[in-house]
Amino acid sequence: MPTNFGYSINPGAWSAVGEDGVTQTSLATAPSFSCLNQNEQLASQLSPASKYRGAIVLDVSSPTGTLIFSHPNPTLGGWEWTYGKA
């Protein structure tokens, strides 16, 4: 997939590694979909060279760890964020 195409943020592209080192791959649960009003949610379809504002809710079992987003194009890698640490 070329880098200038729009793409969607799919719940299946997210995973989390807890403080115990265990990877959790099912982060989009029924409760996570009902946490935000429609106008608070991040747009699901994203376009290049655009700015967006919104939130996503992912259901992780560990209070601390690393959140991972795998890019839809595996050759472009992805991003990681540490969560739950002050």
C-alpha positions, -999 to +999 in steps of 0.1 A: +000+000+000+015+034-009+021+058+019-001+085+003-033+065+005-058+070+033-063+041+056-085+032+086-075+026+122-087-009+126-091-023+162-073-054+150-041-034+144-037-027+181-020-049+208-007-044+242+022-060+262+015-059+299+041-055+327+042-094+329+054-095+292+022-112+280+008-098+247-029-091+245-044-088+210-081-084+215-084-048+227-117-039+210-144-052+232-181-045+234-177-023+265-149-003+248-173+006+219-198+022+243-174+044+263-175+074+239-202+094+222-200+094+184-188+130+183-159+121+207-145+092+187-116+095+163-126+092+127-123+056+114-111+067+079-080+088+077-066+107+048-030+118+041-019+154+051-050+158+073-054+166+110-079+148+132-091+151+168-108+124+187-104+095+211-102+057+210-109+033+238-089+000+240-097-026+267-063-037+282-060-061+311-028-047+326-026-013+343+009-007+329+026-017+297+032-009+260+005-001+235+014-011+199-002+001+167+009-020+136+007+000+104-016-015+077+015-016+055+040-039+074+070-023+056+062+010+073+064-005+108+042+010+135+042+029+168+046+021+205+035+040+236+042+032+272+011+036+294+003+036+331+036+049+344+039+082+361 
